[in-house]
Amino acid sequence: MLIIMVISTIITISLIGIFSYSIFKGRLLDVSNKQLNIISREATVKIYDVAISSIENERIDKLDETTILLRNLDKFQTILNYTEKDVFLPLNFKGSIYLTDSNGEVILHSNSKEEGKDYSKKEYFKRILADKRNKIMHRENEKDIRGMLAKVATSGYGEYVKDDKEYIFNYSKVASLGWIVVLEAEKGIIYKGAHKIGLIVFSFGGFAVLIVTLIAIVIYKKLYKQEEKLHKFATFDSLTGVFNRRTGLKLLEEQYNFCKENNYKLSICFIDIDGLKTVNDKYGHKEGDRLITLVSDILKENLREKDIICRMGGDEFLLIFPQCNLRQSINIWSRIESEFRKTNNELDTPYKLAASHGFVEYSQSKDLSLEELIELADNKMYKDKEMNKKDRLDY
């Protein structure tokens, strides 16, 4: 049972780790996409604000993207640098942020080697360019969230593979100007967060399961010991260790029914220890208990393995001989009486070991009921006691 509990604990801890990782893996990817969306929108809004400020302050009459771009390139670079270093990287994202024109040519990039390249042929970027939902430039109050969102023409997200690495990307288009802010992040880096969370949950969950298991083991041991004690108390005689009356009669009934159904013979023997009352009165109940124990030990040592012995109470015992006729059971009793005599010679006690007995055999030809069988054995035991009373030593 203990091994099963340990194995169950290991399996449970493993399942907690796997389950936690799988849940947080998908959840983190979803959250990461939302975070990238927020970051790209904020960068886009800042670029939009710089562009509008340039138009208003420098009185540019025509919405000339090239002029605006050239005059604010450093400011746009600062925005991207800030977004990457102070917002993008602290969130444990590893990837890049860049600004392209409406045709997919890279204007600014976190990796300067990529600047000037044409991304329009990249499969994932084709999806960005295909999004034509540009809006007319708005100038609502910046405190109004709808005004801030209007600064972003449109946005979206997706996934792609590059150099055997999986990436997620999010893009936002600057309203009316057609510039595109793109953020890319490695899935593997994001999943490290899931690994960490899974490990934390695994550790705490495993620790909790381990504690619960240890508590369960302690409780189980206590309950098992208690149950064992109750079972022992309900099954065995506390003094001699043989079956008690209730269990003995139950086993006798089982053997009786089995022999009756299969046409086997069954022998039983009622035993009453001679002189127990006298020993108790003269030498005390402790010595009387010793006498009972000595007799029961001899009975146990000389019975066959399949024979059954139970203490009916006080000085009375019942012997059950399954599939055994009267002659065979009497031979077994002869060995027991021989052991009584041997023990009497060896022990230096003021009393002798002896017991009255009554044998009865069951067979289908006699067809005795179980109650009749027990009563007959009891009567024979009392007859034996009366018959040999004078011949046995009076203590």
Summary of the structure (lengths in Angstrom):
residues: 395
radius of gyration: 47.8
end to end distance: 53.1
largest distance: 142.1
contacts: 1193
relative contact order: 0.09
helix: 59%
strand: 18%
